[in-house]
Amino acid sequence: MVKKLALDEILEINDQIWRLAQKSRDIEYGGHNDYSIREDRVKYLIDNTPNEGLIDIAAYYLKNLILLQSFADANHRTAFEAVRYFFHKNNVSFRWDPDSVDNFRMKIYDLRLKIYGTYEEQSISVLKEPKNELYDCCKSYIEKTIEMRKLTEFD
């Protein structure tokens, strides 16, 4: 049985990023005191997580945590860490390739502008939309990351 993410787990991931930013000037996190966490949006995401395979669920988390923009900052980083933690909960060895993350983030920005016409937060209706090019891109990137992990596992 797939172990899905819980609301408190996603909130904790973002909070950890914020706490790390307090300790290191190399980690950016702005607006923490000016922007309330939109916990209701994250809860709605959790409540509407599909009952599909691991990779499809991971793509859902990645795409929608980025689109909902529920946090003051670190929405992409929270999405990446949430996916990594989701795989960990399900006993799958998973690690992002740091060299490809920036290129992927730029591709996500381009697709957000192409599909939604903005980089701004999206309404919770994106959780119910049909799978689109952004979802496919997230899923493909996760699959490639898993495949690369398998290829380098014994290096």
N, C-alpha and C positions, 0 to 999 in steps of 0.2 A: 504494500500500500504506500502511495506517495505521501510524504510528509510535507505539507504546504507550509508556507511562512505564516507567522502570526503577526498581528498588529504590533505588539510590544517588541518583537524582534526587529522589524523594520525601523521603528522609532529609535530603538537602541543603536542601530547601525549609524543612523544619521547623528545621533547624540555623540557617539564615539568619535566621529569625524570632527564634530565641533570641538570636543574636548582636546583632541590632538592639535587642532588649530590654535588653541589657547596656549599650548606648550611650545609650538614651533612656528616661527615666522614664515617658514617655507610652505606651510599648508594654509591655503586661503579658505576663509569661511566668513562671509559678510552678512549683515542684516539680521543676525540672530536675535538681537534685542528689539528690532524694528518690525519683524515679520513673524506672525504667529504660525506655528505648524498647523497645517490643515489636516488634522488627524482624521476628520470625517471622510476625506477623500481617500486616505490610505485604508481606512476601514472598509470603504466601499470596494476598493480594489481587492482587498482580502476576501470579502464576502462574495465577490464575483469571479474568483479564480476558477478557471475552467477545470474540468475533470478530464485531462488529457495526459499525454506522456510527459516525461520529465523535460524534454527539450522544448516542447510547446508551452508548458507552464513557465519555464525559465524565460522564454521569449516574451510571453505575456507580461511577466514582472519587469523585464528590462525595458520594453517599449513603453509601458504605461507609467512606471515610476518616473521615467524621463518626461513624458508628456504631461502628467498631472501637476508637476512642479509644486509639490505639497510642502516643501521645506524652504527655509530662507535661502539656503545655499546647498551645494553638494548634492543636487538631485541626481546627476549622472553618476557621481561616485557612490551614492547610496544605492542606486540601481545595480551598479556593477557588483558591489559588495553583497547586496541582497541575493543576487543570482549565485554568487560564489557560495554564500552561506546555505542557500537552498540546496545546492548540490551536496555540500558537506552533510546536511541533515539527512540526505538520502544516500549517504555512503558512496558518493561518486567523487573521485579525485578530480578536482577542477581548479585551474589557476589561469587567470587572464595573462595573455602575452603583452607585457608592458610596451613593447615596440609597436604593436598594432593598435593599441587602444586609442591613441590620438587620431590616427587615420580613420578609425571607425567612428569616433565622436564627430569628426568633420562630416563624414558621410551622413550621420544621423541629423546634423544641423541642416544639411542640404535637403534631405528628404522631408524634414519637418516643414521647411519653407515651401517646398514643392507641393506637399499634400495638404497642409493646413494654412499656408499663406502667412505664417508667423512662427516665431520662436517662443512666443508667450505660452503660458499654461493653457491646457485644453480642459474642457468640461469633462465630467465623468462619463459622458456619452461615448467617449473613445473606448471605454471598457467593453462596450457592446457592439462596436462597429465590426464589420466583416474584416477578416485578415487582409492587410494591404501591403504595399511595397515596404513600408517601414517595419512591419511585423516580420515580413520575409527576410529583410536585411538583418534584423536582430537574431532570428532563428539561424540563418546561415552563418553569422559570425560566431554564435555559440557552437554550432556543429563543427566549424573549422577549428575553433579553440580546443574542443574535445579531441578532434582528430590529431591536432598538433601535439597535444598532451600525450596521446597514445604513442606517437612516433618518437617522442623524446623521453618517454618514461624510463627507459633503461640507459640513457646517456649518462 
